[in-house]
Amino acid sequence: MFRIGKEELDALARVIKERKFFKTEGTECFSFEKEFCQKVDCKHSILMTSGEAALISALTGMGIGPGDEVIVPAYTYIATAMAVTAVGAIPVICEVDETLTIDVADMEKKIGPYTRAVIPVHMQGFPCNMGPLMEVAKAHGIQVLEDACQANGATWQGKRVGTFGDAGAFSFNFYKILSAGEGGCLITDNDDIYQKALIYHDASAVAFFGNQLDQVQQPLFCGTEYRANEFSAAILREQLKRLDPLVEDLRKGVEYVEDATKDVLTFIPCHDKDGRATNILAIRFDTQQQAEAFAACDGVLGTVPIHTGKHVYTNWQPILEHRGALHPAMNPFEMEQNRGRNMNYTKDMCPNTLQYLSTTVFVGLLPWGTGEYDWKQTDFDWKIERLRNAAKLVSR
């Protein structure tokens, strides 16, 4: 969360004054869904409790289940892979390329007779190479679910990420550009996916509260409760108004520092540099030793992403060890329908990913602006000086 203030406090006060906290009694959730559709230019959206809830609901709506394989990148939060197991399918792990987003060439190699979908992840707000990816998916007849949980406001060639595939998922937790502490959203232009996801994410409310059932031609089935609340929606409506200016201020800061240090630092490539929605400088080194040394230099405050825990496939113990559910009969890795599926995971199965993650350093910045928590030019100049000093030390 980069910016929050009086507007959000006033929005919360509005909900409290109206005393309508439940989604189907109030107007905040439905208003946010309409406004988010307008912002990203899609037909349907469903506000939910988390990005993973949106992924699971989308996969359900897409008809993914036991017997199916879904390709996921080796660098993404474990929730992406767990969403696949949650619907009874098997995640197939593929490499990322030097941009740290899904390697389309390796993705195509991993497509097999049971592949039903792929989940490209716009990690750190860096857009995936959506043109070639969509061409491959279309050629093989597989569905695309975009994980845009870290990419609110990002675009690829001028089009919002999350809108290229059959569905998209966003997150609104504390660490995201739009934040209500927790939250998520599913978007799609597909009526069938929308109706099934709507039922699954909150079958009881759809059936018994308000007029949501009017939107559904599908028979009701048992789902779960990922229903959002009016407080979160009220906060997000105010956050959404700031989205584009905030993303622009983040880009301004990142580009300013990149331009001032490009003679001494090498930055990872991006499939659409102008479409990034990030506060991250991603710096590439020849060796992990250099990356570790640079990250530890005074004032850099860097992170080598190989050390980011459950964002790296080698730390997905429940997946690697085939513990897809607590009850054995619910574990997709033990299901009869999944016999013969691609689930032979090893920690060295994606060497390119491990190399890229070991030789990259992330340095976080704050948005360029005048707000209480924004950075001014003096802050960016201070950081530039520290980065240049660190580059000299590492190059010796």
N, C-alpha and C positions, 0 to 999 in steps of 0.2 A: 504494500500500500504506500503510494507516494504522496498523495494529497487527500486530505479529509478535513472538514471544518464545519462551520456554522450551518451550511446547507444540509448536511447529513443530520445534524442535531435537530434542526427544524423539521426535517422529514420524519424522524422518529417521534418527535412530539406530536406531529399530525396524526400518526397512527394511534398513538396512545389516547389522544383526545377523541378520536373516532371510535375507539374501543372495538375495532374489528381486526383481530390478529390472525384469523384463519383465512387462508387464501380464497376460499369460495365465498366468504362473507365480505371481503374487502375489494379494493380496486388496484392495489399496488402491484401485486404479482402479474395480473393480467395486463396492466398498463406497461410494465417493464417488458413483458414478452412482445407486445405490439411495437414498442419503441426499439427493442433490440432487432426485431425483424426489419424495421425501417433503416436502422443504422447499417446493418450488414447486407441488406437487400436479399432477404430470403422470405419464403412463404410462411413457414411455421417455426415457432420456438417454444420450448418448455423450460421454465425456470425450475431448478432442482436443488438438492442439498449439497452436491459436490460434482467435480468434473468426472470422477469415476462413475457416479450415478448416471451421468449423461452418457458415458461410454457404454455402460451395461444396458441402459434403456435403448440406445441406438442399435446395438448389436441384436437385442431382442426384436426390435422393430424390423431389422433387416433379415430376420429369419435365421440367424446364425445359431447353431446348437451342436449337440453331440454328433460326431462324424465329420465335423468341419475343421479345417485349419485356417488360421488367421495370421498373416505375417505382421510382425511388429519389429521395430528397430531395436538394436542392442543398447542404444543410449536413449532412455526415456525413464520416467518414474515407473516403478513396478506396477502401479495401478493400471497402466495400459495393458500389461500382460494379464494381470489378475481379472480385468474386465472380461477378457476372453474366456478364462477358466470359469468365471461366474455363470456364463451361459452354457457351459458344458463342452466348449470347443477347445482346441489345442493351439497354443501360440507357437508360431515358427519364428525363430529369431534370425534377423538378417543384419548385415553390416550397415554402418553409417559411412558416408563419404567424408571428405575433408572439411565440409561445411558443418559437420556434426548432425546432419539430418539424413534421412533414409537414403541408402545407396540404391538407386533405381536399377542399376545393372545387377546387383546381387539380389535384389528383390525379385527380379524376373527369374533368376536362377532357382530361387526357392519356391516358385509356383509349381504346384504338383496337381495330381488329379483330384485332391480333396480340398484345394484352396478355394475358399469362398469369399475372402475379403482381405484387405490390407489396411493397416492403420498407420499412415504417415504422421509423424509428430513434428510440429514446428517448435523445436526445442529452443529455449532461451529467446523466443520471439524471432528466430531466424526462419524464414519461409522455406519449405521444401521445394524441390524442383517439380512443381505441379504439372506442367505441360507434358513432359516425357512420362511422368508417373501415370497420368490419366490415360495416355495413349497405350501404355503397357496393360493397364487394368482393363481397358476396353477390348484390347486384342485378345485377352485371355478370359473375358467375361466374368471378372471378379468385381465385387463391390468395394467402394472406398469410404472409409470412415476417418475423417480428419480429426486428429487430436490437436486442438488449438488451445489447450489449457494454459500454455505459457505464452500465448500469442495474441491476446486481445489487441486489436488495432493494426495487426500486421496485414500486408498485402503481398500478392505475387502478380507482377505486371499489372498493377492497378486494381486488381480484384481481391476482395477480402478473403483471407484464409478461412477455412471452414465451409466455404460455399462452392468449392470445386467438386467435392465428392457427393456420395449419396446422402451423407449426413456429416455434421460437425459437432464437436464437443468443446466447451469452454469451462474454465474454472474461475471462481471468484474468491479463492481463499486469501489469507492475509498477505501472501507473498506475490500476489498477482497485480497487474496494472489496474484492473477493476477489482475492488475487494469489498466484501461485506463480512469479513472474518472467515466465513465458509460460504460455499454456494457453487452452482454449476448451471450450465444451460446446454440443451440440445437444439440444433437447428437442422432443418431439412426442407426441401421443396417437394418431397415425396409424400403424398397423402397417406399411403398405406403405412409407411414407416412411422409417420407422425401419429396416426391413430393407435397403432400397436404400442408405441412408446408411451403415449399418453395413458393408456390403460395400465401398462406394466408399472410405470413410475408411481401410480397412485390409484389402483383399481377401486378402492373403497370410496374415495371422494368423487371420482368420475361417475360412479354408479349412483351415488346417493345425494350429492350436493351440487346445487346450481344447475346450469344447463350444459355442462361439458359433454354429457351423453349425446346431445344433439349433433356433436361433431363426429360421432363415431358410428360407422356402419359395421365394424367388426364385432363378433360375439365377445362378450366379456370373458376374461380369464383371470386366474389368480396372479396377482403381481406383488408389489411391495409398497413401501411408503417412502418415496424420495421427495415428497411434497415440500416446496419452499414455504416460508412464512412472510407475512407482510412487512416485518421489520427489515429483513434482508433486502426485500425488493425495494423498499423506500430508500434505503441507502444506495442501492445500485442505480436507481433512477437518477440520483444526483451525480453519481460517479460517471454514468454514461454520458452526461452532458459535457464532461471534461475530457472524454477519451481522446479525441483527435488532437486537441491542443497539447495534451500531456504526452502523447506519443511523439508529436513533433518536437517538444522540448527535450525528450529523452534522446531522440536522434541528433538534435543539435549539439548536445553535450558530447555524445559518442563521436560524432564526426569532427568536432573541434579538437578533441584529444588525439584522434587518429591522424588528422592532418598535421598536428604539431609534433608527432613522434614517428611518422612513417619512414623517416630517414634512418631510424635506429631500431625500429621494431617491425616485425612481420605479422600482419593480421590474417586470420583465416579468411578464405573466400566466402562469399554469400551468394545464393542463387538470385537474390534481388536485394541489393544493398539499400535501395531507396524504400523498400517495403518492410524493413526491419521494424519491430516494435520491442526495443530492448534497451536496457541501461548497461549492458555488458560489453566491455572490450574483450575480445577473444584473440589472444596473442599466441602465435605458434613458434616453437623452438625446435632445434635439431634433435635434442635429447631430453629425456626426462630429468636428468641431473640439472641441465640448464633451466628447465621449467621450474623445478622445485626451488632452485637458488633464487631465481627472479621473484617468485611468489613470496619468498621470505624476506626480501629486501625492505629496508625501512620505508614506510609510507606507501608501499604497493598494495598491501592487504589483498593479495591474490589467492586464488584457489585453483589447484590442478584438478580438473573434473574427474580424473580416475579415482579421486578420493571422495566423491560425492555420494557414497553409500548406495541406497536403493535406486539411484538413477542409472547405475551401471549393471548390466545383466549378470556379471559375475557375483553380484550380491543379492540376486533374486533367489534366495534359498528355497522358498516354497515352490517355485517353478522348477528350478534345477533338480530338486529332490522329489518332484512329482507329488507334492502335497497340495492338491487343488481344492480340497474341501476337508472338513473335519470328519464327516461320516464317509466311510469307504464307498458306499453306494452312490454318493454324490460327487465323488472325485473323478473328474473327467479323464485323468490319466489311467484310471482303472476300469473305465466303462467299456463294455463290449463293442459299442459303436465306434470307439476310437482305436481299436486294434489296428496296427499297421500304419498309424499316423506318425508324422515326423516329430518325435519327442526325445531324440537322442541329444541331450544337452551336455556340453562340456565347457569348462571355463576358458578354454583356448579356442573356441569355435569361431570367434570373430576377431582375428588378430589385427586387422586394420583399425577397427574401432578402438581396441586397447592402445594401439600406437598413437592414434590421434588424441585420445583422452589423456594419455601420459605426457604428451609434449605440448599441451595447450595450457594457457593460464587465463582464467577469468578474472577481470578486475571490474568491480561494480562501481557505478557512478550514480549520482542523483540528477533529477531533471534540471535543466537550465531555466531559471526563473527568479521570481521575487518573493515566492512564498516562504513560510517559516522554515520548511525543511528542504527547500530548493538550494542548489548551489549557484553561487555568483561566479563571474569570470575569475575572480581571485582564487576561488576554490579549485576551479579547473586548472588554472595556471600552476597552483601548488602541486596538484596531482601530476601534471605534465613534467614538472621539475623532478619529482620523485621517480617517475617512470624512466626518464632519460638517464638519471643517475644509476638506476638499477640496470639498465641496458648496458651501460659502460662497465659496471662491475662484472656482469655475467660474461661479457665478451672478452674479458682479459684472459 
